[in-house]
Amino acid sequence: MFIDRAKICVKAGKGGDGIVAWRREKYIPKGGPSGGDGGNGGDVIFVASSRGSSLDKVHNQVFYRAKNGQPGGSACKHGKNGQTVRVELPLGTVVRKRGDAERTVLADLTRDGQEFVAARGGRGGRGNKSFANATNRAPQQHTLGQKTDETWYELELKLIADVGLVGMPNAGKSSLIRKLTHARPKVASYPFTTLHPHLGTLELEDFRQVLIADIPGLIEGAHEGVGLGLDFLRHIERTRVIVHVLDASPYADTPPLEAYRKIRHELAEYSQVLADKPELVWANKTDLGDTLADELSKAIEHPVLPVSAMSGAGLKPAVGALLTLLDKREPWEQLDLPLS
């Protein structure tokens, strides 16, 4: 199940108490203080990991608590430190404090292995040995371990991908990502078949990889929350290139030129950053009839590449243009693409 929002509660471990103890051994007069310090409590650390693409794990397990530090022992023994808890989160996770009206971003986990200390363990208390000095040879004092509080965080996932496929419902985005990658989103002939983004990897013959995100169909008013627009639009923010997929067949529910302009409007209204991203336009479903790609290119003043997710026609030059835009320059005729 794809989950891109979650709330999580963390609590670091309490520090162990220091103790009062005395060294009492035969033939050793005035043995002196020997109370050891308590161990530090364990931390709770968020770790960015490329092994996941959803917050489903932390959605199902909300509470994370680190171990407490152990109290000190006699003979100046230091208490054992509490074990740290490491919580793996997918790349692209944004961390905020729950209830923060200003929604301050505390961490943006975009690199594999990046860490954020969500809860710092309490310091261990001091045993009476640490209070001994030249004027206080038999100290009775000790300190308790530091206590810790629970902290709630809000986690929000924004997918990190090289390419974001956007378009109206039934434009054929899911079919395209199935054709180009090993992703297997549901494909059907009714609107909103895809209810959450899908990630797929386009693997080239020289072992290069291009990560593609299938963004579910946007509709007019998406930037205001119509449909599931706001949930989908934020996943486009991190993509390097946007590919507009148009249903340019004679059976399209919305004329392709109108569909393109509506999607462009929604992107610009949501964020100027999205509106300014490099883009390509693919006119899909060439197998169903003439897509009039040349006329579309003139109307939107942008090259339109005809493709077919069904037959694979036109995908080599279209992906070649995509790689060029991603600065992965290579003649498209030499590409070995998974178009079967």
C-alpha atoms as one frame of an Amber mdcrd trajectory, in Angstrom:
protein
   0.000   0.000   0.000   1.350   3.424  -0.949   1.354   5.856   1.990   2.839
   9.341   1.556   1.777  10.970   4.849   2.268   9.671   8.378   2.421  10.785
  12.003   5.028   9.234  14.258   5.783   9.449  17.976   9.331   9.016  19.227
  10.848   8.910  22.702  14.534   8.706  23.478  15.827   6.618  26.325  16.155
   8.060  29.833  19.660   8.366  31.239  20.687   5.850  33.875  21.055   7.032
  37.470  24.403   7.491  39.128  24.752   5.681  42.459  26.391   6.103  45.843
  28.741   3.212  46.658  31.862   2.654  48.743  34.925   0.588  48.263  35.134
  -1.836  51.192  37.888  -4.398  50.828  39.999  -6.149  53.399  43.371  -4.535
  54.064  42.371  -1.378  52.148  41.499   1.247  54.763  39.464   4.260  53.761
  38.568   2.733  50.421  36.640   5.790  49.382  33.701   6.353  47.008  33.131
   3.941  44.112  29.686   4.808  42.738  29.677   4.682  38.925  27.929   6.961
  36.449  24.734   5.946  34.673  24.690   5.196  30.975  23.254   7.567  28.405
  19.812   6.857  26.966  19.513   5.718  23.378  18.683   8.117  20.546  15.935
   7.810  17.942  17.347   8.568  14.490  15.558   8.907  11.143  17.643   7.447
   8.308  16.979   8.032   4.602  16.981   4.783   2.652  16.645   3.989  -1.039
  15.128   0.605  -0.175  11.600   1.939   0.205   9.229   4.232  -1.682   6.367
   4.527   0.809   5.711   5.455   4.436   3.643   2.329   5.016   6.020   0.948
   7.665   5.807   3.968   9.961   2.117   4.330   9.187   1.546   0.889  10.695
   4.029   1.274  13.563   3.548   4.729  15.064   5.551   4.571  18.322   9.334
   4.247  18.495  11.113   4.227  21.861  14.825   3.836  22.500  16.226   1.916
  25.465  17.023   3.627  28.745  20.578   3.863  30.002  21.458   1.466  32.828
  22.326   2.773  36.307  25.946   2.890  37.398  27.405   0.129  39.532  29.772
  -0.238  42.431  33.506  -0.384  41.848  33.124   2.664  39.564  31.271   0.634
  36.931  29.692   2.780  34.228  26.119   1.889  33.315  25.436   0.517  29.848
  24.238   3.032  27.288  20.748   2.547  25.878  20.481   1.123  22.371  19.739
   3.621  19.625  16.665   3.071  17.436  17.108   3.811  13.720  13.933   4.376
  11.712  14.339   3.947   7.956  12.375   6.420   5.815  12.186   6.564   2.011
  14.159   9.147   0.075  12.202  12.367  -0.285  10.692  12.354   3.215  10.115
  15.799   4.728  10.101  15.972   8.547   8.093  18.566  10.492   7.082  18.898
  14.146   3.433  17.996  14.601   1.291  20.984  15.514   3.791  23.537  14.196
   1.656  26.340  12.773   4.544  27.607  10.629   5.229  24.078   9.285   8.979
  24.487   9.611  10.942  21.809   7.767  13.298  20.170  10.254  14.820  17.718
   7.798  14.556  16.924   4.113  15.889  13.410   3.630  17.041  13.307   0.012
  20.351  11.395   0.194  20.755   7.712   0.915  22.087   7.323   4.465  21.243
  10.893   5.520  20.326  11.067   9.206  18.221  13.264  11.462  18.287  12.841
  15.246  14.595  12.908  16.105  15.099  12.395  19.856  18.330  12.722  21.801
  18.867  10.271  24.654  19.069  11.578  28.210  22.487  11.959  29.807  23.424
   9.489  32.495  23.591  10.629  36.117  26.846  10.998  38.016  27.905   8.562
  40.720  29.478   9.746  43.945  32.960   8.842  42.670  32.796  11.763  40.222
  32.189  14.210  43.081  35.309  13.207  45.026  38.083  15.781  45.345  40.811
  16.823  47.768  38.400  18.531  50.133  35.469  16.147  49.726  36.837  12.659
  50.013  33.588  10.959  51.009  30.849  12.558  48.868  27.301  11.405  49.467
  25.762  13.097  46.480  24.838  11.602  43.138  22.581  12.686  40.283  19.697
  11.005  38.491  19.628  10.306  34.794  18.074  12.903  32.520  14.441  12.265
  31.605  13.073  12.545  28.055   9.704  13.435  26.580   7.664  12.051  23.721
   7.770  14.036  20.481   5.328  13.809  17.581   6.438  14.380  13.996   4.600
  14.745  10.707   6.205  12.947   7.784   5.440  13.837   4.194   6.832  11.971
   1.211   7.650  13.741  -2.037   8.850  11.239  -4.588  12.298  11.761  -6.061
  12.344  10.863  -9.749  14.111  11.958 -12.905  10.869  12.144 -14.868   7.261
  12.838 -13.937   4.499  11.732 -16.311   1.519  14.081 -16.038  -1.718  14.357
 -17.936  -5.485  14.084 -17.806  -7.147  10.828 -16.727  -7.002   8.111 -19.401
  -4.116   9.782 -21.240  -2.168   6.520 -21.071   0.503   7.337 -18.473   0.216
   3.986 -16.713   0.459   2.144 -20.014   3.599   4.105 -20.886   5.361   3.356
 -17.620   4.435  -0.326 -17.994   5.963  -0.285 -21.475   9.179   1.437 -20.468
   9.831  -0.076 -17.026   9.017  -3.051 -14.815   6.372  -1.088 -12.907   2.927
  -2.670 -13.108   0.249  -0.102 -12.262  -3.356  -1.015 -12.927  -4.541  -0.158
 -16.444  -8.218   0.256 -17.354 -10.436   2.392 -19.584 -12.116   4.436 -16.855
 -10.889   7.664 -15.213  -8.771   7.568 -12.045  -7.712   3.971 -12.498  -4.439
   4.975 -10.835  -5.023   6.171  -7.291  -1.428   6.782  -6.231   1.918   7.478
  -7.932   3.970   4.590  -9.283   7.732   4.487  -9.686   9.490   2.589 -12.430
  13.093   2.375 -13.606  14.014   2.634 -17.276  17.159   0.515 -17.611  19.498
   1.255 -20.513  21.990  -1.117 -22.078  24.994   0.569 -20.413  23.420   0.007
 -16.966  22.266   3.611 -16.636  18.901   4.046 -15.016  16.185   6.685 -15.309
  13.594   6.797 -12.537  10.099   7.584 -13.857   7.078   8.529 -11.749   3.548
   7.976 -13.038   1.547  10.810 -11.474  -2.192   9.972 -11.339  -4.503  11.937
 -13.609  -4.886  15.626 -12.837  -8.130  17.472 -13.482  -9.223  21.082 -13.614
  -9.034  22.624 -10.139  -6.373  20.187  -8.920  -4.335  23.015  -7.383  -7.344
  23.815  -5.169  -7.684  20.227  -4.021 -10.273  19.078  -6.558 -10.104  15.321
  -6.849  -6.812  14.251  -5.299  -4.896  17.086  -6.953  -2.922  18.372  -3.995
  -1.874  14.856  -3.056  -0.516  14.304  -6.563   0.953  17.696  -7.448   3.522
  17.696  -4.659   5.063  14.508  -6.039   6.057  16.417  -9.191   8.065  19.005
  -7.245  11.279  16.965  -7.156  11.219  15.618 -10.717  13.865  16.966 -13.066
  11.740  16.793 -16.223   7.988  16.777 -16.790   6.502  14.762 -19.646   2.985
  15.835 -20.623   1.107  12.819 -21.936  -1.816  13.756 -24.180  -4.567  11.487
 -25.403  -4.353  12.627 -28.999  -6.610   9.921 -30.431  -9.948  10.692 -32.099
 -11.668   9.190 -29.040 -10.139  11.477 -26.401 -12.517  12.748 -23.708 -10.785
  16.153 -23.808  -9.213  17.635 -26.971  -5.419  17.380 -26.590  -4.769  21.119
 -26.932  -7.343  21.895 -24.234  -5.947  19.124 -22.009  -2.410  20.506 -22.349
  -3.475  24.027 -21.436  -5.479  22.836 -18.436  -2.551  20.848 -17.045  -0.155
  23.746 -17.613  -2.569  26.030 -15.758  -2.790  23.650 -12.795   0.993  23.348
 -12.556   1.470  27.119 -12.644  -1.253  27.762 -10.078   0.244  25.216  -7.693
   3.848  26.389  -8.000   5.870  28.498 -10.393   8.692  26.025  -9.853   6.584
  23.354 -11.550   5.650  25.687 -14.380   9.328  26.421 -15.073  10.544  22.818
 -15.153  11.891  21.440 -18.466   9.143  19.596 -20.301   8.380  17.302 -23.177
   5.022  16.654 -24.784   4.113  13.155 -25.958   0.991  12.650 -28.061  -0.091
   9.136 -27.099  -2.331   6.549 -28.768  -1.052   6.922 -32.328  -2.279   3.362
 -32.933  -5.888   4.645 -32.754  -5.572   7.227 -35.510  -3.801  10.387 -36.628
  -2.593  12.406 -33.626  -2.052  15.611 -35.639   1.254  16.108 -33.798   2.427
  18.834 -36.194  -0.731  20.884 -35.653  -0.374  20.478 -31.878   3.262  21.601
 -32.034   2.285  24.794 -33.801  -0.623  25.485 -31.441   1.373  25.117 -28.207
   4.683  26.312 -29.705   6.468  23.271 -28.367   7.627  20.078 -30.132   5.095
  17.264 -29.774   6.347  13.700 -30.191   3.831  11.064 -31.333   4.049   7.777
 -29.390   2.027   4.657 -28.786   2.120   2.892 -25.438   0.307  -0.020 -27.048
   2.602  -0.726 -30.010   5.769   1.049 -28.851   5.845   3.201 -31.978   7.708
   6.474 -31.536   9.074   5.617 -28.092  12.731   5.408 -29.121  12.956   8.993
 -30.422  10.740  10.195 -27.555  12.991   8.605 -24.917  16.047   9.862 -26.809
  14.726  13.405 -26.500  14.075  12.750 -22.827  17.641  11.569 -22.219  18.993
  14.630 -23.996  16.930  16.834 -21.705  18.311  14.920 -18.728  21.865  15.548
 -19.991  22.262  11.883 -20.827  23.185  12.582 -24.421  23.245   9.647 -26.813
  21.890   9.102 -30.324  18.468   7.608 -29.866  18.989   5.123 -32.725  21.520
   3.309 -30.521  19.250   2.980 -27.494  18.275  -0.510 -26.426  14.861   0.160
 -24.850  12.516  -2.419 -23.253   9.738  -1.879 -25.792   8.542  -5.464 -26.105
